[in-house]
Amino acid sequence: MPGPVVAGTALVAPLLLGSPALAHHVADLGQLAPTAFNGVLSGLAHPVLGPDHLLFLLALSLVGLQHRRRWSLGLLVVGLLGSAAGLLWPGLPGAEVLVACTLVVEALVLLRRLPLGLLLPAMALHGYVLSGPVFGWTSMPVAAYAAGLLISQGGLLILALVLLRPLAARLSPAKLRWMALALAGCGATWAVAAVAG
């Protein structure tokens, strides 16, 4: 009975992952000095260490089934513009809660309940939050962080839209729906945890 097992896993997984999906920088974890190398290292690691960012980027492989690959470049540019906005205008209230909610938006796009265009502001919001913990650094480490972030986000988008896309194409419509529900469940759980925390 694989159907009930998959369904149960999809419904329980968000509860198991219910800790707040807060921003995780290598610089935060190790109290690193603001150097160019540490900036690149933090930029490379951040999208991978933040489960909400990682899940959002990898789930684009599911959404990308219906669209050409070139839209991924637009997503990357919008994400980097969001990071620049975060450096210029920091402190958006509730940004972490909104980032968690982008997983719900992505799930609804996957289910074709919302338009694809909503992923652009969602990606910008992810970029905005990724810029947060680099305040106080000199311009060189911030530029190095941005370079690391560009490489990391670009690599994850390539992974999602080029390498994972053929695997996602083999999924049945029912499995895609369950994956979308699990994605929405993770996002809603993380949003509630971020509000409660």
Backbone bond lengths (Angstrom), bond angles and torsions (degrees), N, CA, C in turn:
res aa  C-N    CA-C-N  psi(-1)  N-CA   C-N-CA  omega(-1)  CA-C   N-CA-C  phi
1 M - - - 1.449 - - 1.525 111.22 -
2 P 1.341 117.68 71.33 1.457 119.33 -178.50 1.520 113.37 -68.27
3 G 1.342 117.66 -27.46 1.467 120.41 -178.10 1.512 112.83 -59.08
4 P 1.347 118.75 -54.40 1.465 119.92 179.94 1.529 113.25 -64.47
5 V 1.340 117.21 -33.68 1.463 120.13 179.20 1.528 110.24 -64.95
6 V 1.329 115.46 -46.36 1.470 119.97 178.28 1.520 110.27 -62.79
7 A 1.325 116.29 -43.37 1.464 120.49 -179.77 1.524 110.66 -62.58
8 G 1.325 116.47 -44.45 1.462 119.73 179.73 1.506 112.50 -64.23
9 T 1.330 115.93 -42.00 1.464 120.20 178.31 1.517 110.81 -62.24
10 A 1.337 116.54 -42.62 1.460 120.64 -179.28 1.525 111.35 -63.87
11 L 1.311 117.01 -32.54 1.458 119.28 -178.96 1.525 113.11 -84.14
12 V 1.333 117.31 -31.37 1.465 120.91 -176.72 1.524 111.90 -86.97
13 A 1.325 118.06 -30.65 1.468 121.23 -176.21 1.525 113.13 -53.10
14 P 1.349 119.34 -44.79 1.464 117.76 179.63 1.528 113.02 -60.38
15 L 1.323 117.32 -32.15 1.456 119.84 179.56 1.527 111.03 -69.82
16 L 1.336 116.21 -35.93 1.454 120.44 179.01 1.518 111.99 -71.23
17 L 1.319 115.70 -27.29 1.462 120.90 -178.73 1.523 111.19 -98.14
18 G 1.312 117.80 22.90 1.451 123.01 -168.26 1.508 117.88 -73.81
19 S 1.303 119.25 8.91 1.459 118.72 176.43 1.517 109.46 -75.63
20 P 1.315 117.08 151.49 1.463 118.54 -178.77 1.518 111.34 -59.76
21 A 1.321 116.07 135.28 1.466 121.81 179.23 1.512 108.06 -88.94
22 L 1.314 115.52 80.10 1.458 120.37 -178.53 1.519 110.34 -90.56
23 A 1.313 115.48 160.70 1.456 119.96 -178.75 1.529 110.13 -64.04
24 H 1.318 116.01 135.27 1.458 121.33 -179.79 1.518 108.29 -125.57
25 H 1.301 116.62 111.62 1.457 121.88 175.97 1.510 108.93 -109.27
26 V 1.308 116.67 143.63 1.461 120.16 172.80 1.522 109.25 -57.99
27 A 1.319 116.73 -36.87 1.464 120.55 179.39 1.523 110.92 -62.36
28 D 1.338 117.48 -36.90 1.457 120.89 178.57 1.520 110.75 -69.90
29 L 1.333 116.66 -42.73 1.454 121.24 -174.80 1.523 111.82 -66.54
30 G 1.328 117.24 -38.39 1.456 120.02 -175.25 1.515 114.57 -109.19
31 Q 1.352 118.25 5.60 1.462 121.87 -176.96 1.527 110.61 49.64
32 L 1.331 115.26 49.99 1.460 120.30 -175.89 1.522 111.55 -73.96
33 A 1.314 115.16 148.63 1.468 120.86 175.07 1.522 108.90 -71.30
34 P 1.344 117.41 149.40 1.460 121.17 -178.59 1.528 113.18 -74.79
35 T 1.322 117.14 80.83 1.462 121.83 175.76 1.519 108.80 -112.61
36 A 1.321 116.50 165.98 1.467 120.85 179.77 1.532 110.83 -61.47
37 F 1.327 117.45 -43.12 1.467 120.23 -179.80 1.525 111.02 -62.44
38 N 1.347 116.61 -45.04 1.458 120.15 179.60 1.525 111.40 -66.07
39 G 1.323 116.50 -32.32 1.462 119.89 176.52 1.516 111.58 -64.57
40 V 1.333 117.13 -46.64 1.469 120.92 177.68 1.524 110.23 -62.24
41 L 1.327 116.53 -44.23 1.461 121.47 -179.44 1.530 111.06 -59.91
42 S 1.320 117.03 -44.84 1.459 121.18 179.64 1.527 111.09 -66.53
43 G 1.334 116.78 -40.94 1.466 120.11 177.74 1.515 112.50 -63.66
44 L 1.336 116.80 -40.13 1.465 120.74 178.00 1.524 111.93 -64.91
45 A 1.325 116.17 -40.02 1.457 120.33 -171.73 1.522 114.38 -83.81
46 H 1.332 117.63 -29.06 1.464 118.83 -169.73 1.528 114.42 -56.74
47 P 1.323 120.55 -51.16 1.467 118.18 -178.58 1.527 113.40 -63.84
48 V 1.332 117.01 -21.87 1.466 120.61 -179.60 1.527 110.78 -84.06
49 L 1.340 117.49 -35.85 1.459 121.37 -177.51 1.524 113.22 -81.18
50 G 1.312 117.79 -22.42 1.464 120.97 176.98 1.519 109.68 -88.96
51 P 1.335 118.97 108.85 1.466 120.11 -174.86 1.521 114.18 -60.80
52 D 1.335 116.93 -32.52 1.457 118.56 178.74 1.524 111.16 -67.44
53 H 1.342 116.77 -41.72 1.465 120.30 178.83 1.532 110.85 -66.26
54 L 1.316 115.80 -44.85 1.460 120.58 -178.52 1.522 111.01 -62.61
55 L 1.322 117.15 -46.54 1.464 120.84 -179.48 1.523 111.11 -64.20
56 F 1.329 116.63 -40.67 1.467 120.39 178.56 1.525 110.63 -59.92
57 L 1.342 116.32 -47.78 1.463 120.00 -177.33 1.525 111.76 -67.56
58 L 1.329 117.78 -42.30 1.463 119.80 -179.41 1.530 112.30 -69.66
59 A 1.325 116.93 -33.28 1.468 119.75 179.37 1.522 112.07 -69.57
60 L 1.332 117.14 -13.95 1.463 119.08 175.03 1.527 111.17 -62.16
61 S 1.347 117.50 -21.33 1.468 119.74 176.38 1.517 110.73 -62.91
62 L 1.328 117.34 -32.69 1.462 120.99 178.71 1.522 111.03 -74.22
63 V 1.325 115.71 -44.06 1.466 120.02 179.45 1.521 110.20 -67.51
64 G 1.335 116.57 -35.66 1.456 121.56 -176.42 1.516 114.84 -67.92
65 L 1.335 117.19 -6.72 1.461 119.34 179.78 1.520 111.77 -61.02
66 Q 1.313 116.07 -31.85 1.463 119.98 -174.99 1.526 112.93 -95.27
67 H 1.331 118.26 4.13 1.466 119.92 -171.99 1.521 111.87 -137.91
68 R 1.314 115.29 159.68 1.459 120.74 179.54 1.515 110.98 -71.45
69 R 1.320 115.23 158.34 1.461 120.45 -177.07 1.521 113.08 -68.51
70 R 1.311 117.69 -25.58 1.459 118.43 -172.90 1.531 112.88 -67.38
71 W 1.331 117.32 -18.00 1.462 118.10 177.42 1.528 110.98 -67.84
72 S 1.349 117.80 -17.83 1.463 120.47 178.50 1.525 111.00 -66.51
73 L 1.330 117.37 -32.67 1.463 120.10 176.86 1.527 109.83 -63.47
74 G 1.323 116.18 -41.77 1.465 120.05 176.26 1.522 111.87 -60.34
75 L 1.340 116.40 -40.62 1.463 119.93 178.23 1.529 110.85 -63.35
76 L 1.312 116.99 -42.27 1.457 120.93 -179.89 1.523 111.03 -63.26
77 V 1.325 117.03 -44.51 1.467 121.24 179.51 1.528 110.13 -62.72
78 V 1.331 116.59 -43.95 1.468 120.52 -179.82 1.529 110.27 -63.83
79 G 1.342 117.41 -39.81 1.460 120.63 177.74 1.520 111.95 -61.88
80 L 1.328 116.66 -42.03 1.467 120.44 178.89 1.532 111.42 -69.68
81 L 1.331 116.94 -35.45 1.468 119.18 174.86 1.527 110.62 -64.98
82 G 1.337 116.16 -36.71 1.467 119.89 175.14 1.516 111.52 -62.18
83 S 1.338 116.81 -39.65 1.469 120.54 177.45 1.525 110.73 -63.97
84 A 1.331 116.60 -41.84 1.462 120.06 177.77 1.528 110.79 -62.67
85 A 1.337 116.44 -40.85 1.472 119.93 177.77 1.523 110.79 -62.98
86 G 1.337 116.58 -36.57 1.459 119.93 178.42 1.511 112.93 -65.44
87 L 1.319 116.49 -32.98 1.466 120.06 176.97 1.527 111.52 -73.65
88 L 1.333 116.46 -35.16 1.468 120.55 -178.23 1.526 112.33 -80.72
89 W 1.340 116.15 -38.82 1.468 121.13 -176.12 1.525 109.71 -130.36
90 P 1.315 117.74 73.90 1.466 120.36 -176.70 1.531 112.30 -73.53
91 G 1.321 114.37 166.47 1.460 119.79 168.55 1.509 116.18 90.17
92 L 1.325 119.64 28.64 1.459 120.78 176.25 1.524 109.03 -63.56
93 P 1.333 118.16 119.06 1.463 119.52 -178.46 1.529 111.50 -63.88
94 G 1.313 116.39 136.14 1.458 121.22 176.47 1.512 115.24 72.16
95 A 1.334 117.51 19.28 1.465 120.20 -175.89 1.522 111.89 -60.79
96 E 1.338 118.18 -39.59 1.469 120.63 -179.16 1.533 111.13 -65.98
97 V 1.328 116.81 -36.74 1.471 120.39 177.09 1.524 109.31 -65.53
98 L 1.330 116.16 -43.00 1.464 120.26 179.43 1.527 111.57 -63.72
99 V 1.345 116.95 -37.92 1.465 120.23 178.00 1.525 109.89 -62.14
100 A 1.323 117.46 -43.38 1.468 120.50 177.44 1.529 110.09 -60.92
101 C 1.323 116.59 -38.01 1.474 120.47 179.87 1.534 111.99 -68.04
102 T 1.345 117.40 -22.43 1.468 118.53 178.54 1.529 111.35 -64.49
103 L 1.337 117.49 -24.70 1.465 119.73 176.15 1.521 110.44 -67.89
104 V 1.323 116.49 -35.50 1.466 120.51 176.20 1.525 109.35 -67.22
105 V 1.335 116.19 -43.05 1.470 120.53 177.47 1.528 109.94 -60.16
106 E 1.317 116.75 -45.00 1.466 120.89 179.86 1.526 111.01 -61.42
107 A 1.330 116.86 -40.00 1.460 120.89 177.89 1.526 110.68 -63.42
108 L 1.326 117.15 -41.89 1.468 120.40 179.61 1.529 111.60 -69.33
109 V 1.331 117.51 -31.75 1.470 120.31 172.93 1.520 109.54 -65.51
110 L 1.338 115.87 -43.05 1.461 120.72 178.45 1.525 111.32 -60.43
111 L 1.320 116.44 -37.91 1.468 121.37 178.95 1.531 112.24 -82.09
112 R 1.322 115.85 1.23 1.472 123.28 179.77 1.530 112.77 63.13
113 R 1.318 114.71 34.16 1.468 121.31 175.83 1.527 111.56 -97.67
114 L 1.343 116.04 -18.49 1.462 122.36 177.12 1.522 108.55 -131.06
115 P 1.344 117.07 154.45 1.470 119.47 -179.72 1.527 112.47 -72.92
116 L 1.312 115.28 150.29 1.461 123.03 -179.74 1.522 112.06 -57.48
117 G 1.313 117.61 -33.67 1.464 121.85 -177.29 1.519 114.34 -57.23
118 L 1.329 117.96 -21.33 1.464 120.50 179.20 1.528 112.64 -69.67
119 L 1.346 116.75 -15.03 1.460 118.92 176.83 1.530 111.70 -71.34
120 L 1.321 117.65 -21.52 1.466 120.03 178.91 1.528 111.56 -66.97
121 P 1.349 119.64 -52.36 1.468 117.18 176.18 1.531 112.43 -65.91
122 A 1.333 116.99 -29.69 1.472 119.67 176.69 1.523 110.23 -63.61
123 M 1.326 116.90 -43.38 1.464 120.82 178.85 1.527 110.59 -66.38
124 A 1.335 116.52 -38.73 1.464 120.19 177.33 1.524 110.37 -61.87
125 L 1.319 117.29 -38.83 1.455 121.36 178.74 1.530 111.11 -65.12
126 H 1.335 116.57 -40.80 1.468 119.73 175.43 1.528 110.16 -60.26
127 G 1.321 116.73 -44.99 1.462 120.13 177.87 1.516 111.88 -61.32
128 Y 1.327 116.43 -39.73 1.462 121.51 179.14 1.524 110.61 -59.14
129 V 1.319 116.61 -48.54 1.466 120.92 -177.61 1.526 111.15 -68.09
130 L 1.330 117.05 -33.83 1.460 120.03 179.55 1.525 112.39 -64.12
131 S 1.327 117.84 -21.74 1.466 120.42 -178.34 1.517 112.64 -84.19
132 G 1.308 118.43 -14.35 1.457 123.01 -170.02 1.513 118.10 -52.55
133 P 1.339 119.71 -57.63 1.464 119.51 -171.22 1.523 116.38 -77.60
134 V 1.314 120.22 10.97 1.462 119.03 -179.24 1.532 112.36 -98.76
135 F 1.330 117.21 11.77 1.453 119.83 179.57 1.517 110.90 -65.31
136 G 1.317 115.61 145.92 1.449 120.64 179.46 1.520 113.28 89.37
137 W 1.310 116.28 -11.45 1.463 119.38 177.31 1.521 108.45 -78.89
138 T 1.322 116.04 156.46 1.461 120.01 176.20 1.521 109.04 -73.56
139 S 1.312 116.64 168.35 1.466 119.95 -175.26 1.529 112.62 -62.75
140 M 1.321 118.74 -33.86 1.469 120.21 -179.24 1.525 111.93 -64.52
141 P 1.366 119.67 -51.59 1.464 117.97 177.17 1.526 113.33 -61.87
142 V 1.340 117.68 -33.39 1.463 119.42 177.65 1.525 109.23 -64.66
143 A 1.338 117.20 -42.01 1.468 120.39 177.22 1.525 110.27 -64.35
144 A 1.338 116.98 -38.07 1.463 120.93 178.10 1.521 110.43 -66.43
145 Y 1.334 116.31 -39.96 1.468 120.69 176.36 1.527 109.66 -60.61
146 A 1.332 116.48 -45.02 1.469 120.71 179.61 1.528 110.76 -61.05
147 A 1.328 117.23 -38.99 1.468 120.49 178.02 1.526 110.39 -64.54
148 G 1.335 116.92 -44.71 1.461 120.41 177.14 1.514 111.86 -62.74
149 L 1.319 116.15 -40.60 1.465 121.01 178.66 1.521 110.90 -64.30
150 L 1.334 117.41 -41.73 1.467 121.84 177.08 1.526 110.38 -59.24
151 I 1.321 116.72 -46.40 1.468 120.50 -179.70 1.520 110.73 -64.25
152 S 1.334 116.56 -45.02 1.461 120.82 -177.30 1.525 111.68 -66.32
153 Q 1.334 117.18 -49.87 1.463 119.96 -179.72 1.526 110.80 -65.36
154 G 1.323 116.53 -40.92 1.460 119.32 178.04 1.517 111.55 -62.24
155 G 1.333 116.75 -43.20 1.463 120.77 177.97 1.514 112.42 -62.35
156 L 1.345 116.51 -42.54 1.464 119.82 179.23 1.525 111.56 -67.13
157 L 1.340 116.48 -37.29 1.468 118.92 176.80 1.531 110.95 -65.78
158 I 1.330 117.09 -40.34 1.469 120.08 176.62 1.526 109.82 -62.86
159 L 1.334 116.34 -43.62 1.457 120.67 177.66 1.523 110.68 -58.71
160 A 1.333 116.25 -46.84 1.464 120.25 -176.79 1.525 112.14 -69.46
161 L 1.321 116.69 -45.01 1.468 119.44 -169.64 1.519 114.14 -94.68
162 V 1.311 118.29 -13.76 1.462 119.96 179.20 1.531 110.81 -112.10
163 L 1.325 116.70 -49.35 1.460 119.59 -175.25 1.527 113.45 -85.88
164 L 1.344 117.76 -42.51 1.460 120.00 -177.87 1.530 112.94 -83.04
165 R 1.313 116.95 -22.61 1.461 120.60 -176.48 1.529 112.75 -57.81
166 P 1.345 120.03 -44.41 1.470 118.54 177.60 1.525 113.03 -62.25
167 L 1.337 117.21 -34.40 1.462 119.77 176.65 1.520 110.72 -68.15
168 A 1.325 116.47 -41.71 1.463 120.36 179.49 1.522 111.18 -65.51
169 A 1.333 116.36 -30.39 1.466 119.87 -179.47 1.520 112.10 -65.11
170 R 1.326 117.65 -21.42 1.465 121.16 -179.52 1.525 113.13 -84.08
171 L 1.326 117.09 -8.51 1.458 120.38 -178.32 1.525 110.81 -73.29
172 S 1.299 115.70 141.98 1.468 120.37 177.19 1.527 108.93 -73.51
173 P 1.342 117.53 158.79 1.474 119.76 177.08 1.526 112.40 -56.04
174 A 1.335 116.72 -36.71 1.471 119.59 179.53 1.524 110.99 -64.61
175 K 1.336 117.56 -42.08 1.465 120.24 179.13 1.524 111.43 -67.77
176 L 1.331 116.40 -36.29 1.466 119.12 175.89 1.523 110.83 -62.12
177 R 1.341 116.57 -40.93 1.466 119.80 178.27 1.534 110.85 -62.15
178 W 1.340 116.49 -43.89 1.465 119.66 179.54 1.520 111.10 -64.12
179 M 1.318 116.58 -38.40 1.469 119.62 178.25 1.524 110.53 -66.24
180 A 1.322 116.43 -39.06 1.462 120.20 177.31 1.525 110.77 -63.85
181 L 1.328 116.79 -40.79 1.468 120.02 177.92 1.527 111.35 -65.05
182 A 1.330 117.00 -40.17 1.467 120.30 177.35 1.528 110.49 -64.05
183 L 1.330 116.71 -40.55 1.467 121.77 178.17 1.528 110.05 -61.55
184 A 1.342 116.15 -46.43 1.459 120.45 178.59 1.527 110.50 -63.58
185 G 1.332 117.02 -38.80 1.457 120.64 178.97 1.516 112.37 -63.64
186 C 1.332 116.37 -42.33 1.474 120.17 177.00 1.522 110.04 -61.85
187 G 1.323 116.40 -47.36 1.461 119.92 -179.13 1.514 112.39 -61.13
188 A 1.334 116.83 -45.47 1.471 120.05 -179.48 1.521 110.78 -65.61
189 T 1.328 117.17 -40.32 1.469 120.90 179.88 1.519 110.86 -64.25
190 W 1.338 116.96 -45.64 1.463 120.59 179.29 1.513 111.28 -65.18
191 A 1.337 117.31 -36.31 1.473 120.10 178.77 1.525 110.20 -64.30
192 V 1.324 116.76 -45.25 1.467 120.47 178.87 1.523 109.99 -63.26
193 A 1.347 116.97 -42.97 1.471 120.63 -179.94 1.536 111.07 -63.68
194 A 1.341 116.86 -37.17 1.462 119.99 179.51 1.529 110.87 -69.02
195 V 1.336 117.10 -36.97 1.463 120.85 177.76 1.529 109.91 -68.46
196 A 1.338 115.71 -43.55 1.466 120.15 -178.13 1.519 111.99 -70.36
197 G 1.367 116.72 -29.45 1.475 120.63 -177.37 1.470 108.90 -79.61
